[in-house]
């Protein structure tokens, strides 16, 4: 299968494609901020492990120390011990994140076996609304993105990770790094795609795959696919991750009190190669931290890889709609809500809007109802910008 050239820059083309889509329709889961402030995040722990001659994974000493602190046997971790999810040893604190590279772990068949990271709002959650919510939007049928994805939505990809229930998947977006222009290694996704929230900890083996299944082939067509066909730009391992304190402390399987803060920034490095993510993919999007009101935001578009039926996670879809307000509590920030039929797996996927002719990321998919008629995402204000700046300044140049 022909793949996208890795050396060719396509920022103008890819961004234009997203702008055109939005414009035509309009007229459509590392450290927390608290750790950044306290200086507790261990920078050395972000170093990924390197493969050595005997095929084993050599975990850097600082990561070994972290694992030992939690009573985890390093040798067993090397021999698939990372699959042991002892709840008493689940690395949960912001400073505990570890994600050493296990080269070759995410093969095409393992990627296809990953289950959607589902986020739903129960009837009880919705009825508990004490803030201001607009009427429920009419469902908007998700439409398939045009292929090849590297020409039409290059910044979008899939986030794979291991959870206690096995391999799982979300969506993510390549974003610009204001402190390292043109050489960003940052990816935006949802907090629940990297951390289980108040009752759990960090997920493991977190990888971002931009332009996954670039030509949108079916499962049958991909039955004998090689790694290049599935991941034209390769696999990008998260060597540090940051999400909000609110998600770490209050997030839950149904979103919970952390849903309004359900965002995350990954700093990634290639499993193979040396160029930055932005240079390799050829594009990245700015993040809009102005948190515009729903009435002022204009049309938003949500992109992602829905994996729960009737979708199978192999193709990229999008929904375009005028957002409304959605509130779970008067004590929590209001979220955006749009009509959309995308299911689990689209979680973490970016929401975009056009600002002065430029497409910017303004939210990400967080929660939705069990009947998959709408999606809600957090407003990105000062708290989200703090997470972003921490990642950019602390890890962006690595």
Secondary structure, DSSP 4 states (H G I P E B T S, - for coil): -----SS---HHHHHHHHHHHHHHHH------HHHHHHT-S-GGGGPPPEE-TTS-EE--HHHHHHHHHTT--HHHHHTTGGG---GGG---SGGG------TT-S-HHHHHHPEE---EE-HHHHHT--S--PPPPPP---EEPPSSHHHH-TTEEEEEEEETTEEEEEEEEEE--TTSTT---EEEE-GGGTB--TT--B-EEEEEEETTTTT---TTTTTT--HHHH-TT--EEEEEEEE-HHHHHHEETTEETTGGG--EEEEEEESS-SS-HHHHHS--BEE--S---HHHH-EEEEEE---STT--SSS-EEEEEE-EEE-S-TTSPPEEEEE----TT-TT-EEEEEETTEEEEEEE--BEETT--EEEE----HHHHHHHHHHHHHHTT-
